[in-house]
Amino acid sequence: MNRFWSISLATISGEVAKGRRTLVTIQFGHNDMKIAPPESMGANLTSMVQQVRAIGGEPVLVTSLTRRTFNSDGTIQDALGPWANGKVPP
């Protein structure tokens, strides 16, 4: 487990122990596309949501960001769609 995630879980647990409603935002963005395959995004999000719920936190998934790139006709390329769907087209 990532050291920063462990620290986050400990902090969340501490807030929950104080009786506080603890919302936890979880976001994967455009930089994650560089280091992980699309199918790992769903698995990682599922694992993180389960861990947060297990300690009493309330996960909130935040829409991923993407770099803005444009087609030759000026329309926006949908670079994130394949990742959101869990697969990159051939």
Biopython code that builds the backbone (N, CA, C, O; Angstrom):
import numpy as np
from Bio.PDB.StructureBuilder import StructureBuilder

atoms = [
    (1, "MET", "N", (0.847, -1.179, 0.000)),
    (1, "MET", "CA", (0.000, 0.000, 0.000)),
    (1, "MET", "C", (0.891, 1.240, 0.000)),
    (1, "MET", "O", (1.911, 1.289, 0.687)),
    (2, "ASN", "N", (0.499, 2.206, -0.757)),
    (2, "ASN", "CA", (1.219, 3.473, -0.845)),
    (2, "ASN", "C", (1.264, 4.159, 0.526)),
    (2, "ASN", "O", (0.265, 4.198, 1.244)),
    (3, "ARG", "N", (2.411, 4.685, 0.868)),
    (3, "ARG", "CA", (2.595, 5.347, 2.166)),
    (3, "ARG", "C", (1.597, 6.491, 2.361)),
    (3, "ARG", "O", (1.057, 6.660, 3.454)),
    (4, "PHE", "N", (1.352, 7.268, 1.321)),
    (4, "PHE", "CA", (0.427, 8.397, 1.434)),
    (4, "PHE", "C", (-1.012, 7.914, 1.620)),
    (4, "PHE", "O", (-1.795, 8.545, 2.331)),
    (5, "TRP", "N", (-1.356, 6.799, 0.981)),
    (5, "TRP", "CA", (-2.693, 6.249, 1.161)),
    (5, "TRP", "C", (-2.852, 5.747, 2.593)),
    (5, "TRP", "O", (-3.908, 5.922, 3.200)),
    (6, "SER", "N", (-1.822, 5.133, 3.125)),
    (6, "SER", "CA", (-1.859, 4.672, 4.525)),
    (6, "SER", "C", (-2.065, 5.843, 5.481)),
    (6, "SER", "O", (-2.842, 5.746, 6.432)),
    (7, "ILE", "N", (-1.377, 6.933, 5.231)),
    (7, "ILE", "CA", (-1.532, 8.141, 6.056)),
    (7, "ILE", "C", (-2.955, 8.673, 5.933)),
    (7, "ILE", "O", (-3.563, 9.070, 6.928)),
    (8, "SER", "N", (-3.482, 8.681, 4.718)),
    (8, "SER", "CA", (-4.853, 9.146, 4.495)),
    (8, "SER", "C", (-5.849, 8.289, 5.251)),
    (8, "SER", "O", (-6.746, 8.816, 5.908)),
    (9, "LEU", "N", (-5.704, 6.964, 5.166)),
    (9, "LEU", "CA", (-6.620, 6.073, 5.872)),
    (9, "LEU", "C", (-6.558, 6.283, 7.383)),
    (9, "LEU", "O", (-7.585, 6.244, 8.060)),
    (10, "ALA", "N", (-5.373, 6.503, 7.901)),
    (10, "ALA", "CA", (-5.233, 6.757, 9.340)),
    (10, "ALA", "C", (-5.940, 8.061, 9.736)),
    (10, "ALA", "O", (-6.596, 8.127, 10.775)),
    (11, "THR", "N", (-5.804, 9.073, 8.915)),
    (11, "THR", "CA", (-6.455, 10.358, 9.183)),
    (11, "THR", "C", (-7.975, 10.225, 9.112)),
    (11, "THR", "O", (-8.691, 10.746, 9.966)),
    (12, "ILE", "N", (-8.457, 9.527, 8.093)),
    (12, "ILE", "CA", (-9.896, 9.297, 7.954)),
    (12, "ILE", "C", (-10.424, 8.552, 9.177)),
    (12, "ILE", "O", (-11.443, 8.930, 9.754)),
    (13, "SER", "N", (-9.735, 7.514, 9.558)),
    (13, "SER", "CA", (-10.133, 6.719, 10.719)),
    (13, "SER", "C", (-10.195, 7.577, 11.979)),
    (13, "SER", "O", (-11.109, 7.431, 12.791)),
    (14, "GLY", "N", (-9.230, 8.465, 12.138)),
    (14, "GLY", "CA", (-9.205, 9.366, 13.290)),
    (14, "GLY", "C", (-10.398, 10.308, 13.319)),
    (14, "GLY", "O", (-10.969, 10.561, 14.380)),
    (15, "GLU", "N", (-10.773, 10.825, 12.164)),
    (15, "GLU", "CA", (-11.926, 11.720, 12.085)),
    (15, "GLU", "C", (-13.223, 10.970, 12.377)),
    (15, "GLU", "O", (-14.096, 11.474, 13.083)),
    (16, "VAL", "N", (-13.338, 9.776, 11.835)),
    (16, "VAL", "CA", (-14.526, 8.955, 12.081)),
    (16, "VAL", "C", (-14.624, 8.617, 13.568)),
    (16, "VAL", "O", (-15.714, 8.641, 14.140)),
    (17, "ALA", "N", (-13.488, 8.304, 14.194)),
    (17, "ALA", "CA", (-13.465, 7.965, 15.628)),
    (17, "ALA", "C", (-13.951, 9.128, 16.489)),
    (17, "ALA", "O", (-14.464, 8.917, 17.588)),
    (18, "LYS", "N", (-13.790, 10.358, 15.991)),
    (18, "LYS", "CA", (-14.269, 11.546, 16.711)),
    (18, "LYS", "C", (-15.753, 11.786, 16.483)),
    (18, "LYS", "O", (-16.316, 12.750, 17.002)),
    (19, "GLY", "N", (-16.388, 10.912, 15.706)),
    (19, "GLY", "CA", (-17.813, 11.053, 15.439)),
    (19, "GLY", "C", (-18.137, 12.013, 14.318)),
    (19, "GLY", "O", (-19.284, 12.435, 14.167)),
    (20, "ARG", "N", (-17.148, 12.358, 13.541)),
    (20, "ARG", "CA", (-17.359, 13.317, 12.449)),
    (20, "ARG", "C", (-17.732, 12.601, 11.159)),
    (20, "ARG", "O", (-17.163, 11.561, 10.828)),
    (21, "ARG", "N", (-18.686, 13.163, 10.440)),
    (21, "ARG", "CA", (-18.974, 12.667, 9.100)),
    (21, "ARG", "C", (-17.747, 12.974, 8.254)),
    (21, "ARG", "O", (-17.287, 14.115, 8.206)),
    (22, "THR", "N", (-17.225, 11.962, 7.592)),
    (22, "THR", "CA", (-15.963, 12.129, 6.881)),
    (22, "THR", "C", (-16.127, 11.768, 5.409)),
    (22, "THR", "O", (-16.155, 10.594, 5.039)),
    (23, "LEU", "N", (-16.235, 12.811, 4.574)),
    (23, "LEU", "CA", (-16.308, 12.627, 3.132)),
    (23, "LEU", "C", (-14.887, 12.544, 2.589)),
    (23, "LEU", "O", (-14.022, 13.332, 2.971)),
    (24, "VAL", "N", (-14.655, 11.593, 1.705)),
    (24, "VAL", "CA", (-13.316, 11.369, 1.164)),
    (24, "VAL", "C", (-13.392, 11.443, -0.359)),
    (24, "VAL", "O", (-14.003, 10.584, -0.994)),
    (25, "THR", "N", (-12.771, 12.468, -0.943)),
    (25, "THR", "CA", (-12.771, 12.577, -2.405)),
    (25, "THR", "C", (-11.635, 11.724, -2.969)),
    (25, "THR", "O", (-10.510, 11.745, -2.471)),
    (26, "ILE", "N", (-11.961, 10.980, -4.012)),
    (26, "ILE", "CA", (-10.985, 10.106, -4.670)),
    (26, "ILE", "C", (-11.005, 10.458, -6.152)),
    (26, "ILE", "O", (-12.058, 10.470, -6.788)),
    (27, "GLN", "N", (-9.831, 10.742, -6.684)),
    (27, "GLN", "CA", (-9.759, 11.151, -8.088)),
    (27, "GLN", "C", (-8.536, 10.555, -8.760)),
    (27, "GLN", "O", (-7.431, 10.594, -8.219)),
    (28, "PHE", "N", (-8.746, 10.011, -9.930)),
    (28, "PHE", "CA", (-7.655, 9.647, -10.830)),
    (28, "PHE", "C", (-7.758, 10.621, -11.992)),
    (28, "PHE", "O", (-8.855, 10.912, -12.468)),
    (29, "GLY", "N", (-6.643, 11.116, -12.438)),
    (29, "GLY", "CA", (-6.663, 12.106, -13.505)),
    (29, "GLY", "C", (-5.775, 11.738, -14.664)),
    (29, "GLY", "O", (-5.380, 10.584, -14.830)),
    (30, "HIS", "N", (-5.468, 12.743, -15.464)),
    (30, "HIS", "CA", (-4.728, 12.490, -16.694)),
    (30, "HIS", "C", (-3.334, 11.927, -16.458)),
    (30, "HIS", "O", (-2.822, 11.218, -17.324)),
    (31, "ASN", "N", (-2.707, 12.205, -15.344)),
    (31, "ASN", "CA", (-1.376, 11.650, -15.102)),
    (31, "ASN", "C", (-1.415, 10.153, -14.851)),
    (31, "ASN", "O", (-0.434, 9.458, -15.118)),
    (32, "ASP", "N", (-2.537, 9.642, -14.339)),
    (32, "ASP", "CA", (-2.668, 8.206, -14.116)),
    (32, "ASP", "C", (-2.683, 7.436, -15.430)),
    (32, "ASP", "O", (-2.305, 6.265, -15.472)),
    (33, "MET", "N", (-3.117, 8.089, -16.499)),
    (33, "MET", "CA", (-3.151, 7.445, -17.804)),
    (33, "MET", "C", (-1.740, 7.105, -18.286)),
    (33, "MET", "O", (-1.568, 6.218, -19.122)),
    (34, "LYS", "N", (-0.739, 7.800, -17.768)),
    (34, "LYS", "CA", (0.651, 7.571, -18.175)),
    (34, "LYS", "C", (1.254, 6.338, -17.516)),
    (34, "LYS", "O", (2.177, 5.730, -18.058)),
    (35, "ILE", "N", (0.736, 5.970, -16.351)),
    (35, "ILE", "CA", (1.422, 4.947, -15.561)),
    (35, "ILE", "C", (0.636, 3.660, -15.344)),
    (35, "ILE", "O", (1.183, 2.693, -14.813)),
    (36, "ALA", "N", (-0.630, 3.624, -15.741)),
    (36, "ALA", "CA", (-1.433, 2.443, -15.466)),
    (36, "ALA", "C", (-2.365, 2.140, -16.634)),
    (36, "ALA", "O", (-2.844, 3.052, -17.307)),
    (37, "PRO", "N", (-2.620, 0.846, -16.872)),
    (37, "PRO", "CA", (-3.566, 0.492, -17.934)),
    (37, "PRO", "C", (-4.992, 0.832, -17.518)),
    (37, "PRO", "O", (-5.282, 0.903, -16.324)),
    (38, "PRO", "N", (-5.889, 1.043, -18.482)),
    (38, "PRO", "CA", (-7.257, 1.458, -18.166)),
    (38, "PRO", "C", (-7.992, 0.517, -17.214)),
    (38, "PRO", "O", (-8.724, 0.967, -16.333)),
    (39, "GLU", "N", (-7.796, -0.789, -17.392)),
    (39, "GLU", "CA", (-8.530, -1.734, -16.545)),
    (39, "GLU", "C", (-8.127, -1.639, -15.078)),
    (39, "GLU", "O", (-8.889, -2.047, -14.202)),
    (40, "SER", "N", (-6.949, -1.109, -14.801)),
    (40, "SER", "CA", (-6.522, -0.975, -13.404)),
    (40, "SER", "C", (-7.277, 0.149, -12.690)),
    (40, "SER", "O", (-7.388, 0.141, -11.464)),
    (41, "MET", "N", (-7.794, 1.108, -13.451)),
    (41, "MET", "CA", (-8.490, 2.230, -12.828)),
    (41, "MET", "C", (-9.710, 1.749, -12.051)),
    (41, "MET", "O", (-9.911, 2.148, -10.904)),
    (42, "GLY", "N", (-10.517, 0.905, -12.659)),
    (42, "GLY", "CA", (-11.700, 0.384, -11.984)),
    (42, "GLY", "C", (-11.345, -0.447, -10.766)),
    (42, "GLY", "O", (-11.984, -0.333, -9.720)),
    (43, "ALA", "N", (-10.327, -1.283, -10.899)),
    (43, "ALA", "CA", (-9.895, -2.124, -9.774)),
    (43, "ALA", "C", (-9.369, -1.269, -8.624)),
    (43, "ALA", "O", (-9.671, -1.528, -7.459)),
    (44, "ASN", "N", (-8.588, -0.257, -8.957)),
    (44, "ASN", "CA", (-8.033, 0.617, -7.911)),
    (44, "ASN", "C", (-9.120, 1.435, -7.228)),
    (44, "ASN", "O", (-9.116, 1.576, -6.006)),
    (45, "LEU", "N", (-10.046, 1.972, -8.010)),
    (45, "LEU", "CA", (-11.152, 2.734, -7.421)),
    (45, "LEU", "C", (-11.995, 1.843, -6.508)),
    (45, "LEU", "O", (-12.374, 2.258, -5.413)),
    (46, "THR", "N", (-12.287, 0.637, -6.948)),
    (46, "THR", "CA", (-13.076, -0.295, -6.138)),
    (46, "THR", "C", (-12.382, -0.584, -4.821)),
    (46, "THR", "O", (-13.008, -0.548, -3.761)),
    (47, "SER", "N", (-11.102, -0.868, -4.884)),
    (47, "SER", "CA", (-10.338, -1.155, -3.665)),
    (47, "SER", "C", (-10.330, 0.037, -2.712)),
    (47, "SER", "O", (-10.525, -0.124, -1.507)),
    (48, "MET", "N", (-10.108, 1.219, -3.249)),
    (48, "MET", "CA", (-10.052, 2.414, -2.398)),
    (48, "MET", "C", (-11.417, 2.699, -1.768)),
    (48, "MET", "O", (-11.491, 3.040, -0.587)),
    (49, "VAL", "N", (-12.488, 2.564, -2.537)),
    (49, "VAL", "CA", (-13.835, 2.787, -2.008)),
    (49, "VAL", "C", (-14.115, 1.790, -0.882)),
    (49, "VAL", "O", (-14.640, 2.172, 0.164)),
    (50, "GLN", "N", (-13.774, 0.538, -1.085)),
    (50, "GLN", "CA", (-14.001, -0.482, -0.053)),
    (50, "GLN", "C", (-13.211, -0.182, 1.219)),
    (50, "GLN", "O", (-13.724, -0.355, 2.324)),
    (51, "GLN", "N", (-11.972, 0.264, 1.065)),
    (51, "GLN", "CA", (-11.148, 0.576, 2.236)),
    (51, "GLN", "C", (-11.716, 1.762, 3.011)),
    (51, "GLN", "O", (-11.758, 1.741, 4.241)),
    (52, "VAL", "N", (-12.151, 2.786, 2.298)),
    (52, "VAL", "CA", (-12.715, 3.972, 2.955)),
    (52, "VAL", "C", (-14.006, 3.601, 3.685)),
    (52, "VAL", "O", (-14.215, 4.008, 4.827)),
    (53, "ARG", "N", (-14.861, 2.837, 3.030)),
    (53, "ARG", "CA", (-16.121, 2.424, 3.664)),
    (53, "ARG", "C", (-15.869, 1.551, 4.893)),
    (53, "ARG", "O", (-16.579, 1.657, 5.893)),
    (54, "ALA", "N", (-14.855, 0.689, 4.812)),
    (54, "ALA", "CA", (-14.555, -0.235, 5.917)),
    (54, "ALA", "C", (-14.195, 0.498, 7.208)),
    (54, "ALA", "O", (-14.394, -0.034, 8.300)),
    (55, "ILE", "N", (-13.670, 1.706, 7.088)),
    (55, "ILE", "CA", (-13.293, 2.454, 8.299)),
    (55, "ILE", "C", (-14.301, 3.558, 8.624)),
    (55, "ILE", "O", (-14.067, 4.378, 9.512)),
    (56, "GLY", "N", (-15.428, 3.574, 7.895)),
    (56, "GLY", "CA", (-16.507, 4.502, 8.215)),
    (56, "GLY", "C", (-16.521, 5.803, 7.450)),
    (56, "GLY", "O", (-17.347, 6.675, 7.721)),
    (57, "GLY", "N", (-15.619, 5.948, 6.495)),
    (57, "GLY", "CA", (-15.618, 7.147, 5.661)),
    (57, "GLY", "C", (-16.628, 7.013, 4.537)),
    (57, "GLY", "O", (-17.109, 5.918, 4.245)),
    (58, "GLU", "N", (-16.945, 8.132, 3.911)),
    (58, "GLU", "CA", (-17.885, 8.158, 2.795)),
    (58, "GLU", "C", (-17.138, 8.590, 1.534)),
    (58, "GLU", "O", (-16.819, 9.768, 1.375)),
    (59, "PRO", "N", (-16.859, 7.639, 0.638)),
    (59, "PRO", "CA", (-16.112, 7.986, -0.571)),
    (59, "PRO", "C", (-16.950, 8.798, -1.551)),
    (59, "PRO", "O", (-18.142, 8.551, -1.729)),
    (60, "VAL", "N", (-16.300, 9.772, -2.180)),
    (60, "VAL", "CA", (-16.914, 10.582, -3.230)),
    (60, "VAL", "C", (-15.958, 10.522, -4.416)),
    (60, "VAL", "O", (-14.834, 11.018, -4.343)),
    (61, "LEU", "N", (-16.413, 9.912, -5.507)),
    (61, "LEU", "CA", (-15.567, 9.814, -6.697)),
    (61, "LEU", "C", (-15.701, 11.093, -7.503)),
    (61, "LEU", "O", (-16.810, 11.540, -7.797)),
    (62, "VAL", "N", (-14.572, 11.677, -7.856)),
    (62, "VAL", "CA", (-14.530, 12.939, -8.580)),
    (62, "VAL", "C", (-14.171, 12.636, -10.032)),
    (62, "VAL", "O", (-13.256, 11.860, -10.310)),
    (63, "THR", "N", (-14.901, 13.257, -10.949)),
    (63, "THR", "CA", (-14.656, 13.029, -12.371)),
    (63, "THR", "C", (-13.207, 13.316, -12.712)),
    (63, "THR", "O", (-12.631, 14.321, -12.296)),
    (64, "SER", "N", (-12.644, 12.415, -13.473)),
    (64, "SER", "CA", (-11.239, 12.563, -13.881)),
    (64, "SER", "C", (-11.044, 13.751, -14.808)),
    (64, "SER", "O", (-11.956, 14.153, -15.531)),
    (65, "LEU", "N", (-9.865, 14.292, -14.775)),
    (65, "LEU", "CA", (-9.474, 15.392, -15.650)),
    (65, "LEU", "C", (-8.756, 14.842, -16.872)),
    (65, "LEU", "O", (-8.215, 13.737, -16.837)),
    (66, "THR", "N", (-8.753, 15.589, -17.916)),
    (66, "THR", "CA", (-8.007, 15.209, -19.104)),
    (66, "THR", "C", (-7.333, 16.444, -19.685)),
    (66, "THR", "O", (-7.793, 17.570, -19.493)),
    (67, "ARG", "N", (-6.265, 16.221, -20.379)),
    (67, "ARG", "CA", (-5.630, 17.324, -21.086)),
    (67, "ARG", "C", (-6.508, 17.693, -22.280)),
    (67, "ARG", "O", (-7.057, 16.813, -22.943)),
    (68, "ARG", "N", (-6.639, 18.963, -22.551)),
    (68, "ARG", "CA", (-7.430, 19.401, -23.700)),
    (68, "ARG", "C", (-6.590, 19.314, -24.951)),
    (68, "ARG", "O", (-5.566, 19.983, -25.083)),
    (69, "THR", "N", (-7.042, 18.473, -25.874)),
    (69, "THR", "CA", (-6.421, 18.397, -27.200)),
    (69, "THR", "C", (-7.545, 18.541, -28.217)),
    (69, "THR", "O", (-8.697, 18.196, -27.950)),
    (70, "PHE", "N", (-7.190, 19.050, -29.369)),
    (70, "PHE", "CA", (-8.208, 19.380, -30.364)),
    (70, "PHE", "C", (-7.943, 18.672, -31.683)),
    (70, "PHE", "O", (-6.794, 18.459, -32.071)),
    (71, "ASN", "N", (-9.023, 18.312, -32.364)),
    (71, "ASN", "CA", (-8.932, 17.754, -33.715)),
    (71, "ASN", "C", (-8.622, 18.886, -34.687)),
    (71, "ASN", "O", (-8.695, 20.060, -34.326)),
    (72, "SER", "N", (-8.277, 18.530, -35.913)),
    (72, "SER", "CA", (-7.928, 19.546, -36.908)),
    (72, "SER", "C", (-9.091, 20.485, -37.217)),
    (72, "SER", "O", (-8.871, 21.604, -37.679)),
    (73, "ASP", "N", (-10.330, 20.044, -36.967)),
    (73, "ASP", "CA", (-11.487, 20.913, -37.229)),
    (73, "ASP", "C", (-11.856, 21.770, -36.020)),
    (73, "ASP", "O", (-12.864, 22.476, -36.044)),
    (74, "GLY", "N", (-11.043, 21.712, -34.963)),
    (74, "GLY", "CA", (-11.266, 22.548, -33.791)),
    (74, "GLY", "C", (-12.126, 21.909, -32.710)),
    (74, "GLY", "O", (-12.307, 22.497, -31.643)),
    (75, "THR", "N", (-12.662, 20.709, -32.966)),
    (75, "THR", "CA", (-13.450, 20.038, -31.936)),
    (75, "THR", "C", (-12.519, 19.370, -30.918)),
    (75, "THR", "O", (-11.366, 19.054, -31.215)),
    (76, "ILE", "N", (-13.048, 19.169, -29.728)),
    (76, "ILE", "CA", (-12.248, 18.571, -28.648)),
    (76, "ILE", "C", (-12.151, 17.061, -28.837)),
    (76, "ILE", "O", (-13.154, 16.393, -29.090)),
    (77, "GLN", "N", (-10.933, 16.529, -28.712)),
    (77, "GLN", "CA", (-10.734, 15.082, -28.731)),
    (77, "GLN", "C", (-11.168, 14.509, -27.389)),
    (77, "GLN", "O", (-10.849, 15.067, -26.339)),
    (78, "ASP", "N", (-11.887, 13.408, -27.420)),
    (78, "ASP", "CA", (-12.317, 12.756, -26.189)),
    (78, "ASP", "C", (-11.251, 11.751, -25.772)),
    (78, "ASP", "O", (-11.392, 10.552, -26.013)),
    (79, "ALA", "N", (-10.196, 12.239, -25.151)),
    (79, "ALA", "CA", (-9.090, 11.377, -24.747)),
    (79, "ALA", "C", (-9.412, 10.570, -23.498)),
    (79, "ALA", "O", (-8.783, 9.539, -23.260)),
    (80, "LEU", "N", (-10.365, 11.008, -22.701)),
    (80, "LEU", "CA", (-10.665, 10.328, -21.438)),
    (80, "LEU", "C", (-11.738, 9.251, -21.588)),
    (80, "LEU", "O", (-11.791, 8.319, -20.785)),
    (81, "GLY", "N", (-12.587, 9.366, -22.600)),
    (81, "GLY", "CA", (-13.683, 8.415, -22.775)),
    (81, "GLY", "C", (-13.261, 6.959, -22.696)),
    (81, "GLY", "O", (-13.871, 6.190, -21.953)),
    (82, "PRO", "N", (-12.235, 6.556, -23.438)),
    (82, "PRO", "CA", (-11.812, 5.147, -23.365)),
    (82, "PRO", "C", (-11.384, 4.739, -21.951)),
    (82, "PRO", "O", (-11.622, 3.606, -21.530)),
    (83, "TRP", "N", (-10.768, 5.641, -21.238)),
    (83, "TRP", "CA", (-10.344, 5.313, -19.870)),
    (83, "TRP", "C", (-11.554, 5.196, -18.954)),
    (83, "TRP", "O", (-11.603, 4.313, -18.098)),
    (84, "ALA", "N", (-12.520, 6.072, -19.128)),
    (84, "ALA", "CA", (-13.731, 6.014, -18.316)),
    (84, "ALA", "C", (-14.501, 4.730, -18.574)),
    (84, "ALA", "O", (-15.172, 4.211, -17.682)),
    (85, "ASN", "N", (-14.404, 4.219, -19.795)),
    (85, "ASN", "CA", (-15.083, 2.970, -20.161)),
    (85, "ASN", "C", (-14.268, 1.731, -19.816)),
    (85, "ASN", "O", (-14.752, 0.611, -19.982)),
    (86, "GLY", "N", (-13.026, 1.915, -19.335)),
    (86, "GLY", "CA", (-12.192, 0.793, -18.926)),
    (86, "GLY", "C", (-11.423, 0.126, -20.031)),
    (86, "GLY", "O", (-10.866, -0.952, -19.826)),
    (87, "LYS", "N", (-11.373, 0.743, -21.218)),
    (87, "LYS", "CA", (-10.593, 0.149, -22.297)),
    (87, "LYS", "C", (-10.168, 1.213, -23.305)),
    (87, "LYS", "O", (-10.906, 2.156, -23.589)),
    (88, "VAL", "N", (-9.006, 1.043, -23.816)),
    (88, "VAL", "CA", (-8.479, 1.963, -24.817)),
    (88, "VAL", "C", (-8.692, 1.314, -26.176)),
    (88, "VAL", "O", (-8.362, 0.140, -26.349)),
    (89, "PRO", "N", (-9.237, 2.047, -27.147)),
    (89, "PRO", "CA", (-9.466, 1.447, -28.459)),
    (89, "PRO", "C", (-8.149, 1.125, -29.151)),
    (89, "PRO", "O", (-7.126, 1.751, -28.873)),
    (90, "PRO", "N", (-8.176, 0.122, -30.078)),
    (90, "PRO", "CA", (-6.947, -0.268, -30.805)),
    (90, "PRO", "C", (-6.419, 0.858, -31.659)),
    (90, "PRO", "O", (-5.399, 0.698, -32.330)),
]
sb = StructureBuilder()
sb.init_structure("model")
sb.init_model(0)
sb.init_chain("A")
sb.init_seg("    ")
for serial, (resi, resn, name, xyz) in enumerate(atoms, 1):
    if name == "N":
        sb.init_residue(resn, " ", resi, " ")
    sb.init_atom(name, np.array(xyz, "f"), 0.0, 1.0, " ", f" {name:<3s}", serial, name[0])
structure = sb.get_structure()
